[in-house]
Amino acid sequence: MLFSESAARIVLSVNPEKVRALEKLATQFAVPITLLGTVGSSDLQIFVTDQEQPVVSQKVADLAGVWETALERRLG
């Protein structure tokens, strides 16, 4: 799960079998919900709707390494 304090947006990864239940729960509590994509690769790829090629394509392991060492790198 990713969380941003700005505008209280949350990104969830949900088992495909549970998507309908999540949509129903969101509707029940009047929470907007948008399906962004799927999970299933060792690469993070972000596509823009009208483009065939991803605007971002990075190995998840590389991104995890950057995230895990971000504070140490920032503080020196």
C-alpha positions in Angstrom: 0.0 0.0 0.0 1.2 3.5 -0.8 -0.1 6.5 1.1 0.2 10.2 0.4 -0.8 12.9 2.9 -1.9 15.3 0.1 -5.6 14.8 -0.6 -5.6 11.5 1.3 -5.0 9.2 -1.7 -4.3 5.6 -1.1 -3.0 3.0 -3.6 -3.9 -0.6 -2.8 -2.8 -3.9 -4.2 -5.7 -6.3 -4.1 -6.1 -9.9 -5.1 -8.1 -9.9 -8.4 -10.7 -12.1 -6.7 -11.3 -9.4 -4.1 -11.7 -6.4 -6.5 -15.5 -6.5 -6.6 -15.7 -6.7 -2.8 -13.4 -3.7 -2.5 -15.5 -1.7 -5.1 -18.7 -2.6 -3.1 -17.1 -1.5 0.2 -16.0 1.8 -1.4 -19.4 2.4 -2.8 -21.0 1.6 0.5 -19.0 4.4 2.2 -19.1 6.8 -0.8 -15.4 6.6 -1.3 -14.2 7.1 -4.9 -12.3 4.2 -6.4 -10.3 3.8 -9.6 -8.6 0.7 -11.0 -5.1 1.7 -12.0 -3.6 -1.5 -13.3 -2.3 -4.9 -12.5 0.6 -6.5 -10.6 2.5 -9.4 -11.9 6.1 -8.5 -13.0 9.5 -7.8 -11.7 9.3 -4.4 -13.4 7.2 -1.3 -12.6 5.7 0.0 -15.8 3.4 3.0 -15.9 1.5 3.6 -19.1 -0.5 6.7 -20.2 -3.8 5.7 -21.7 -3.1 6.9 -25.2 0.5 5.6 -25.5 1.8 2.2 -26.3 5.1 2.5 -24.5 5.4 2.9 -20.7 6.4 6.4 -19.4 8.2 4.6 -16.6 9.9 1.2 -16.7 12.1 0.2 -13.8 13.1 -3.0 -12.0 11.2 -3.2 -8.7 14.4 -4.5 -7.0 16.2 -1.3 -8.1 13.4 0.9 -6.9 13.3 -1.0 -3.5 17.1 -0.4 -3.1 16.7 3.3 -3.7 13.8 3.5 -1.2 15.5 1.5 1.5 18.6 3.7 1.4 16.9 7.1 0.9 17.2 8.3 4.4 20.8 7.2 4.8 21.8 8.9 1.6 19.9 12.1 2.4 21.5 12.4 5.9 24.9 11.5 4.7 
